[in-house]
């Protein structure tokens, strides 16, 4: 199953909105076939592994990170292929919450006489496809709030300088994540201050959809985002139509009108609109005001904090989340499932926030 997980990760950024899946077929301690879901619309991992078998797989064990599908989509059911090739035993990492599957694949195999074991490395398999599982259940994007800060909690100096808080390895990791998630979102203040491009700058990387929360359509027409909007899809989320919005649309940006909440874009409504467009994941990267608003709206599902071994000081130096803040420590948002990982000279802390019931 660990090998199947390794194979599944090769589909990162290439199979969305489908899940990443890896498969290994073994007999007598020998691997006789392996595969993964390589591209959206292409053969699933099980079929790729069966096609790659070096010998007849009849009687062998098939290990797969996600429950085999049992319905027709862009490809035929994988349960059919498993039964046709005579697989005797199937080991499943985690079941598929997709209503079209949701235990039906496991049940079908068992009824056909195949021995099925579930829940092997279940947590790892679930985390692998946390975006898919969230989207299939809520139909809103899985939002990852990412920031880099010094050990004393600063994202920039009092003068505004922020290059670079984290090291090269951490910055490279961020670009990998950009290439894996569907979209990247910042506030207009970040655009005005930094004029970012928000692309994936790794070889072979895929640029995400770019979203700017810009209530009054203040994004400059000569910004790098708008200058490249004809090549990389760019959405300006605003609360009303005006001449600026018309000019941005003419320049190549998409204008997404949302309701207003506290004078800004209603982030919950924005998530619902983006979900309806098939946007399954967002990397929230820029803007202390937007960060607090996103936390307050309950749209953040995962937090990635890169901690640099630096001390900056400064009572007016920026911190990750601005806004009004919470009045009491007892009201603080508490992360669960926290993990820590060294990334070059920095540490990456990851944790989860509960999803709001209406998202």
Secondary structure as GFF3:
##gff-version 3
##sequence-region A 1 359
A	DSSP	alpha_helix	2	8	.	.	.	ID=ss1
A	DSSP	three_ten_helix	9	11	.	.	.	ID=ss2
A	DSSP	beta_strand	22	27	.	.	.	ID=ss3
A	DSSP	beta_strand	30	36	.	.	.	ID=ss4
A	DSSP	alpha_helix	45	51	.	.	.	ID=ss5
A	DSSP	beta_strand	61	66	.	.	.	ID=ss6
A	DSSP	alpha_helix	78	84	.	.	.	ID=ss7
A	DSSP	beta_strand	89	94	.	.	.	ID=ss8
A	DSSP	alpha_helix	104	111	.	.	.	ID=ss9
A	DSSP	beta_strand	115	117	.	.	.	ID=ss10
A	DSSP	alpha_helix	122	128	.	.	.	ID=ss11
A	DSSP	alpha_helix	130	138	.	.	.	ID=ss12
A	DSSP	beta_strand	142	150	.	.	.	ID=ss13
A	DSSP	alpha_helix	168	180	.	.	.	ID=ss14
A	DSSP	beta_strand	183	187	.	.	.	ID=ss15
A	DSSP	alpha_helix	188	194	.	.	.	ID=ss16
A	DSSP	beta_strand	209	213	.	.	.	ID=ss17
A	DSSP	alpha_helix	224	227	.	.	.	ID=ss18
A	DSSP	beta_strand	234	238	.	.	.	ID=ss19
A	DSSP	alpha_helix	243	250	.	.	.	ID=ss20
A	DSSP	beta_strand	254	257	.	.	.	ID=ss21
A	DSSP	beta_strand	260	261	.	.	.	ID=ss22
A	DSSP	beta_strand	264	265	.	.	.	ID=ss23
A	DSSP	alpha_helix	267	276	.	.	.	ID=ss24
A	DSSP	beta_strand	281	286	.	.	.	ID=ss25
A	DSSP	alpha_helix	288	297	.	.	.	ID=ss26
A	DSSP	beta_strand	300	308	.	.	.	ID=ss27
A	DSSP	three_ten_helix	329	331	.	.	.	ID=ss28
A	DSSP	beta_strand	336	343	.	.	.	ID=ss29
A	DSSP	beta_strand	346	352	.	.	.	ID=ss30
###
